[in-house]
Amino acid sequence: VAGNIGCGKTTLLRLLAGFNSGTSGEITIGGEQMTGVPPHLRPVNTVFQRYALFPHLTVYDNLAYGLKIKKVWTPILDEEGKQVLGIDQDAIDDLVKEKNWYLKHDPNNAAEIAKIDHDIAEYQNKEVPLFAYRKLTKEEIEFFAFSAANETVPDYQLSALLMAIYFNSLDGRETLELTEAMAHSGDMADLSAIGGIKGDKHSTGGVGDKTTLIVGPIVAECGVKIAKMSGRGLGHTGGTVDKLEAIPGFRTSLETNEFTEIVNKCGLCVAGQSGKLCPADKKLYGLRDVTATVDNMPLIASSIMSKKLAGGADCIVLDVKCGSGAFMKDKESASELAAKMVEIGKGAGRKIAALITDMDTPLGHNIGNSLEIIEAAETLKG
């Protein structure tokens, strides 16, 4: 139950649990009359902010536990239609996490640790019917994305599915379909009026990252049309649009026909993203930020790639930064993100490649919007 301070959240829970008595009216749970039934006989459990159901989980994880375990299972069948048996690895993994908590926080609790070891051994030596999570259908994913864009579904329902995705993840097919649904939730750039091959690049961001300002003109001079829609800074990283707007009088908000005309004439145009581009992503990213569901690879990859697909380019180069100044701090997570985005791009029929580049030190010598513009210009002059 969520709400403003003083709105009656605690009173409502206490009424449901039987700790408080109402002055009038009735309380029914599951269609059964509960008025006058003592607390210990009511089919409810309540979790308040100061209490945790499981000692090895944080308060946050306890409150999210119901969403985590609320999965739709389908049996795994063999070619003959018989249910497949195997080791329940999910149960073993949960027990290992519980044991690790005790080893760290209560290492002298030998009895509990021994019991967990016994349970792990039992699971390792026992085959049980195997189940898989039911996957989201394309129709469900599209409904989710379009509802987010049109704001026809309440935030708490969108947040519930984001939390489920955070815990259970998405497979390759689901991630691609979510990306395409978010891309089509708003305007899709039509670059057909631009002749030749249209290219785009994306950097995951870093410090002093002025790659677009230098690589863009060089590639355009080689004959590739760069029709790039860039974003603004995110966190500590600088945005290309912010840097360009440090030039007095420079406009990054362009109409489609003006954008197309510049690309055809100069071979390169960098403009700000339209407010109608990927509205589903804009909505969901805001919810992810306040529900602690940002750190999830399928959601990160689909967020980035939805905007790249909506941008309309034929080929895309991804610059995945890795290091202390980047969002991806280690090579493993950078490689995982790069692989997922390349998989999405290929699934959407785009030519795509990814590079993992170092961001343990700033790029170049200058940091700051106007200083980076100056350095880029000097670099291009040789």
C-alpha positions, 0 to 999 in steps of 0.5 A: 500500500503506497500513498501520502503521509497521513492518508490512512495506509497503516490504519487500512492494513490494521483493519484488514489484519484485525488489529483495529476495529471499524466503527461501521461497515464490513470487511470481507477477504476473498468473499469471506466475512472477516468482521469480528474474526481475530487476527490469527485466524485471518488469511492475511500477512502484513509487512511493515516498513521496519520488519522483514519476512526473511532475515537474509533479505533486505526490507526492499527485497522483502517488499518486492518478494511477492512480485518476484515469486508471482510467476506463471509456470508452464511444464517443460515437455519432451517430444512425446508430450511427457513432462521433463524431470531434472534438478531444480537449480532455482531452488539450489541457487536460492539456498546458496544465497541464504547460506552465504547470508548466514556465513557473512552475518551469522557464521556461528549459527552452525545448525542453520548452516548445516540444515541449508547444506542438507537441503542443498544436497537433497535437491542435488540428488532429486529429480523433480518435474521441470517448469519454465516461466510463461513468456510474454506474448508479442501482443502483451508486450505491444499493449504494455509499450503503447499503454505507457506511451499513451498513459492509459495504464496506471503507473503502479501497474506499469511498475509491477511489470517492470519489477517482474522483468527486473527479477525474471529478465527477458529472453532475446525474442521478448527483448527485441519485441519490446524494443520494436514496440517502444520504437513504434510507440511514437514517430519513426524517422523517414530517411527515404528522401536522403540518398545513399547509405544512412549511418548512425552511431551511439555512445553509452557515455563517458567523460570528455566523449567528443567522438561524434564531433570528430568521427561524424565529419570524417565518415561523411567525407567518405560518402556515408550520410550521417543522419544522427539524432543525439540526446542530452547529458545523462548523469555525469556524461555530456550530451552531444546536443549540449556541446553543440549548443555551446556554439552561439546561435546553433540550433539542434531543434529541426523540422524533418524537411530541414534535417533531410535537406542538411544531410543531403547537402552536407552529408552530416546533420546532428539534431536533438531528438523529437519529443514524439520519438519513443514516448514509451521509453521516456515514460518507462525510463522515468518509472525505472528510475523511481522503482530501482529497476534501471540496472537490468540488461534487457531494459537498458538495451531496449531503451537505447536501441528503441531510439536507434531504430526509430532514428531510421538509419540503415547501419549503426555503430555502437560505442560501449564505454567501459571503465571508471568513467562509464556506466559499465564499470567492467568488461563483462557487463560492457560485453553483455550489453554490446551483445544484446544491442547487436542481437536486437539490431540484427533482429530488426534487420539493421547492419550493426556493430559494437566496439568496447572502448576504454573510459578509465580516463577522459577522452582528449585533453578538454572537458566541458561543452565549449572546450570540447567543441574547440578541441574537436575543431582543432582535431579535424584541422589536423 
